[in-house]
Amino acid sequence: MTGKDLSLVLLYDIYSALLSEKEKESFEYYYFDDLSLSEIAEIIHTSRQGARDNIVRAEKSLLNYEEKLGVKQKYEDAEKNIEKAISLVKNDDKENALNVLENIKF
């Protein structure tokens, strides 16, 4: 495994309920507790390769869920539109701010 892609942590927050228990456990140990594959393998009673496979499978699943459902992207788009609307309100352009807010879709 190369470096950790920390953007996966946000995807984990959104989609973790869709992962298996072993995938969740391995992902959390790796990303949140910063444990090595050997340490994870010892804790979950598997091989180092088994721990790695759990993490890789979780990462692929998270990316796949986001590709299909797009919850993170919708959240980010809504966040940008809210910031835009706030800016418009501050510039006393309430009509355009309202239009931006009305177009936010979840």
WOGILIN-V200345 format. One record per pair of residues at least 12 apart in sequence whose ideal C-beta (glycine too) atoms are under 10 Angstrom apart, sorted by the first residue. I is the first residue (numbers start at 1). GAP is how many residues later the second one is. D is the distance in whole Angstrom. If there is no record, write none. Layout:
((I | GAP | D) (I | GAP | D))
//
This chain:
((1 | 29 | 9) (1 | 36 | 8) (1 | 51 | 6) (1 | 54 | 7) (1 | 55 | 7) (1 | 58 | 9) (4 | 26 | 8) (4 | 27 | 6) (4 | 30 | 9) (4 | 51 | 10) (4 | 55 | 10) (5 | 26 | 9) (5 | 54 | 7) (5 | 57 | 10) (5 | 58 | 9) (6 | 25 | 8) (7 | 55 | 10) (7 | 56 | 10) (7 | 59 | 10) (7 | 65 | 8) (8 | 19 | 8) (8 | 22 | 10) (8 | 23 | 7) (8 | 47 | 10) (8 | 50 | 8) (8 | 51 | 6) (8 | 54 | 6) (8 | 55 | 8) (8 | 58 | 9) (9 | 18 | 9) (9 | 19 | 10) (9 | 22 | 6) (9 | 23 | 8) (9 | 53 | 9) (10 | 52 | 9) (10 | 56 | 9) (10 | 61 | 10) (10 | 62 | 6) (10 | 65 | 9) (10 | 66 | 9) (11 | 47 | 10) (11 | 48 | 9) (11 | 50 | 9) (11 | 51 | 4) (11 | 52 | 7) (11 | 53 | 10) (11 | 54 | 7) (11 | 55 | 5) (11 | 60 | 9) (11 | 61 | 6) (12 | 12 | 8) (12 | 15 | 6) (12 | 16 | 8) (12 | 19 | 7) (12 | 20 | 9) (12 | 46 | 8) (12 | 47 | 9) (12 | 50 | 6) (13 | 49 | 10) (13 | 59 | 9) (14 | 48 | 8) (14 | 51 | 8) (14 | 52 | 8) (14 | 55 | 9) (14 | 57 | 5) (14 | 58 | 6) (14 | 61 | 8) (15 | 43 | 10) (15 | 46 | 8) (15 | 47 | 5) (15 | 48 | 10) (15 | 49 | 9) (15 | 50 | 4) (15 | 51 | 7) (15 | 54 | 8) (15 | 56 | 8) (15 | 57 | 9) (16 | 12 | 9) (16 | 42 | 9) (16 | 45 | 10) (16 | 46 | 8) (16 | 49 | 10) (18 | 40 | 10) (18 | 43 | 7) (18 | 44 | 9) (18 | 46 | 10) (18 | 47 | 6) (18 | 51 | 10) (19 | 35 | 9) (19 | 38 | 8) (19 | 39 | 5) (19 | 42 | 6) (19 | 43 | 8) (19 | 46 | 9) (20 | 34 | 8) (20 | 37 | 8) (20 | 38 | 8) (20 | 41 | 9) (21 | 23 | 10) (21 | 33 | 10) (22 | 22 | 7) (22 | 24 | 8) (22 | 28 | 9) (22 | 29 | 9) (22 | 31 | 9) (22 | 32 | 5) (22 | 33 | 10) (22 | 35 | 9) (22 | 36 | 9) (23 | 30 | 9) (23 | 31 | 5) (23 | 32 | 8) (23 | 33 | 10) (23 | 34 | 6) (23 | 35 | 4) (23 | 36 | 9) (23 | 37 | 10) (23 | 38 | 7) (23 | 39 | 9) (24 | 30 | 9) (24 | 34 | 7) (25 | 15 | 8) (25 | 18 | 8) (25 | 19 | 6) (25 | 26 | 10) (25 | 29 | 8) (25 | 33 | 9) (26 | 14 | 6) (26 | 15 | 9) (26 | 17 | 9) (26 | 18 | 7) (26 | 20 | 9) (26 | 24 | 9) (26 | 25 | 6) (26 | 26 | 8) (26 | 27 | 9) (26 | 28 | 4) (26 | 29 | 5) (26 | 30 | 9) (26 | 31 | 9) (26 | 32 | 7) (27 | 13 | 10) (27 | 27 | 7) (27 | 28 | 6) (27 | 29 | 10) (27 | 30 | 9) (27 | 31 | 4) (27 | 32 | 8) (27 | 34 | 10) (27 | 35 | 8) (28 | 12 | 10) (28 | 27 | 10) (28 | 30 | 9) (29 | 12 | 10) (29 | 14 | 7) (29 | 15 | 8) (29 | 22 | 8) (29 | 25 | 9) (29 | 26 | 9) (30 | 21 | 8) (30 | 22 | 9) (30 | 24 | 9) (30 | 25 | 5) (30 | 28 | 9) (30 | 29 | 10) (31 | 24 | 8) (31 | 27 | 9) (31 | 28 | 9) (35 | 16 | 9) (36 | 12 | 9) (36 | 15 | 9) (37 | 12 | 8) (37 | 13 | 9) (37 | 14 | 5) (37 | 15 | 5) (37 | 16 | 10) (37 | 17 | 10) (37 | 18 | 8) (38 | 13 | 8) (39 | 12 | 9) (40 | 12 | 9) (40 | 14 | 8) (40 | 15 | 8) (41 | 13 | 10) (71 | 35 | 9) (74 | 30 | 9) (74 | 31 | 7) (74 | 32 | 6) (75 | 31 | 8) (77 | 26 | 10) (77 | 27 | 8) (77 | 28 | 8) (77 | 29 | 10) (78 | 23 | 10) (78 | 25 | 10) (78 | 26 | 5) (78 | 27 | 8) (78 | 28 | 7) (79 | 25 | 10) (80 | 20 | 10) (80 | 24 | 10) (81 | 16 | 10) (81 | 19 | 5) (81 | 20 | 7) (81 | 21 | 10) (81 | 22 | 7) (81 | 23 | 5) (81 | 24 | 9) (82 | 15 | 10) (82 | 18 | 8) (82 | 19 | 7) (82 | 22 | 7) (83 | 17 | 10) (84 | 12 | 9) (84 | 13 | 8) (84 | 16 | 5) (84 | 17 | 9) (85 | 12 | 4) (85 | 13 | 8) (85 | 14 | 9) (85 | 15 | 4) (85 | 16 | 5) (85 | 17 | 10) (85 | 18 | 10) (85 | 19 | 9) (86 | 14 | 10) (86 | 15 | 10) (87 | 13 | 9) (88 | 12 | 7) (88 | 13 | 9) (89 | 12 | 10))
//
